[in-house]
Amino acid sequence: MTIANQPSATKLAATPLADGASVDASLLGKIGSLQARLVRDAKELDAAQRLRFRVFREEMGPAVSPDCATADRDEDCFDAVCDHLIVVDTSLPGDTTDRIVGTYRLLRDQVAERAGGFYSAGEYGIDALIARHRGKRFLELGRSCVMPAYRSKRTIELLWQGIWAYCLRHEIDVMVGCASFPGADAQSHALPLSFLHQHARASGEWAVDPATQDAVAMDIVPEDAIDMKAALAAMPPLIKGYLRLGAKFADMAVPDHAFGTTDVMVILPVATISDRYVRYYGADAGRFAPGAKTA
């Protein structure tokens, strides 16, 4: 796939408020010393890519993106057109590039259309899904990465606060993307994959077919043999977070041998997120998404 070499359309200038003050347009959330915001320059993007490389290498083996041009940074052709959400711990020493402890990559459909498509189209038929929902705005989430010491409830909440503010700013209707289990052997994740198939399968207008012959069925364990508590305990925190928000999943998993993962497709229409989470993550929408509709 050819990706046009063009920057994302997001503007990071200060946004004026009604009282004459301004808010940093890159800032999307804040909890204590942690801030969620968009990268502001090439140095911050480089630091986020280096963080991705360290985490992916340590947890998924030596594989990196095929487009990666260096030995210490995870990068691909999509990085140039995506927005990059980062979590910064302002209490750490050094400059901002030393304080980045998490990152998430964001790709809006308007940008993807101009740039050549979505990253996840290599594994799933996302174009067909979007075609069934003309008029809805899609956001692809990917390359989630958090340092082990920061994998806490607070960091996950801040990431979702930032994503929610971003969705409000851009009036996003549907979030999609690939989430990963470590290891490319789907059988080793039989229990949680079967749970997703039985209890959170996308169907009807939200169903998504795989785009590769490597895809494997997720209904591995019979429904009456699924231990729900054990299945949830075996899921990566990110996937459990999606579940809590009400996400659905395609009914086929795709082994990604380059990264050593088993990928599942996440579909999360904003309208289906429970009011409880909308109120929770939208509490600061007025601060971090000025002018956006919060209800």
Buried (B, 14 or more C-beta within 10 A) or exposed (E): EEBEEEEBEBEBEEBEEEEEEEBBBBBBBBBEEBBBBBBBEEEBBBBBBBBBBBBBBEEBBEBBBEEBEEEEBBBBBBBBBBBBBBBBBEEEEEEBBEBBBBBBBBBBBEBBEEBBBBBBBBBBBBEEBBEEBEEBBBBBBBBBBBBEEBBEEEBBBBBBBBBBBBBBBBEBBBBBBBBBBBBBEBEEBBBBBBBBBBBBBBEEEBBBBBBEEBBBEBBBBEEEEBEEEEBBEBBBBBBBBBBBBBBBBBBBBBBBEEBBBBBBBBBBBBEEBEEEBBEEBBEBBBBBBBEBEBE
